[in-house]
Amino acid sequence: MKRDLAGHLAKAGHEVIDLGTHSSAPVDYPDISEAVSQAVRNGQADRGIVVCGSGAGAAIAACKFPGIRASVCHDTYSARQAVEHDDLNVLCLGSRVIGPSLARTLADAFLAATFSGEERHMNRLAKIDKIESRYSRDH
């Protein structure tokens, strides 16, 4: 699914940075989530997409990084709305849950959406940032 999705996005004019895995052997999804999250955090990428079995573990791992807002989205409404309202910057997809055609549609919706910047959404993100700051001091 990752290769298919990368090809689709490249054809659509997006610059694709493939951060792994490049093997069919099982891989630990936290490693891939970290690589993608760091690419978004350091400005190497505007947004990231992680594909794993369910998408859930990848999202959980990605959300551990400050500034990363990751979510599993297996419908177009969520893929678009999470960007518009929640400034989603990492989309997580489950290759055992959805097929390649839906993955392409979801990635398109995610990448075409823009954060609304509405005051209510800005206020909510500020609250999330405060929570993140409060608990990151404990580590």
N, C-alpha and C positions, 0 to 999 in steps of 0.2 A: 504494500500500500504506500509506503514512504516513497519508493522510487516513482511510482505512478503519480503521486501527488506532486512531487518535486518537478517532474516533467511537465505536468499541467501548469503549475505556477510559473515555471520558466517560460513556457509558450505564451502565457498571459502577460509577460513582461516584468515579472518580479525577479529580483536577484535572489537566488536560492543558495543558502550556505548550509551544506549538509554536515551536521555535527555528529553523525553516526547513528546507529551502528552500521558497519559495512560488512557484517557477517550474518549468516542465518543462525548462528549459535545463540543460545539464550544470553541475554545481557541484563545487567541490573539497571532498571529504569531510572533510579536516582542519579546515575552517572550522566545519562542523556539529559535529564531534566536540569541538572546543574549546568551542563555545557550550554544549553539553550538559554537558560535564565541568565547566565553570565554574559552571553552575547547581547541579550536585550539590555541588561543593566549597564554594560560598558559602551553601549551605543553602536556596537557592530551590526545590530539588527534592530529595526523598529518594533517588530513583533516576532513571535516564535510559534512554531507548531511542533508538538511532540506526538508521535504515534506510538502507542504500546498496545497491549492486549485489550484492556478495558478503558484505558485513559485515566482511570481513577488514581492509580499509584503515581503516575507521572504528574498529575495535578497536585496531589498532596506534597510530593517532593518539591515541585517548582514553587509552591506557595511558601516554602520555608525561606526563600531568598527575599530580602527587603526590596520593596518596590515591584515585586512580581505579583501580578493578579492573574492566576491561571484557573481554568475551569474546563471540565469535560462538557462538550456541547455536541449532542447528537441530533439536533434539529436546527433548522435555519433561523428560527425566531431567537433562540438562545445565543447562537453564534453572533448574530447582529446586535441584539439588545444588550448583551454583556459588554460589548464595546461601547455602545451608545450611552449606557447608564453607569457602567462599572469600570470603564476604561481597561477592559480586559487586554492583556498584552501577550498572553501565552494560551493558545488553544490546544487542548488535549483531546485526542481522538483514539477510540478503541477499535483496532483492526479486527478484533473478534466479535465486535458488536455491530459495526456498519461496514458497508462495502465501499469499493473505490469510487463509485459514482457519487454517492452521498458525501464521501470525504471531500471530493473536489468541490461540490456545491457548498459545503460548510466552510471550507477554506476561502472560497470566493466571497461568501457573505461576511466572514470575519475580516478579511482584508479590505473589503469595500466600505465597511462601516467606519464611522468616525465618532469620537467621544463628543457628546452634546455640549459639555461644559456648563450645563444648567446648574443654577445655584444649589438646588436640592441634591444633585449628584456630586457636586464639588464638596458640599458639607459632609456627605456620607463618606467620600474618599478621605477627607481630612480626619474623620473619626477612625477610619481603618488605619491611617498612618499613625495616629496617636497610640492606638492599641499596639501596633507593630513596634513603635519606639519604646513604649512602656515595658514590653516583655523582652525586647532585645537587650536591654540593660541587665537583665537577670543572667545572661549567659556570658 
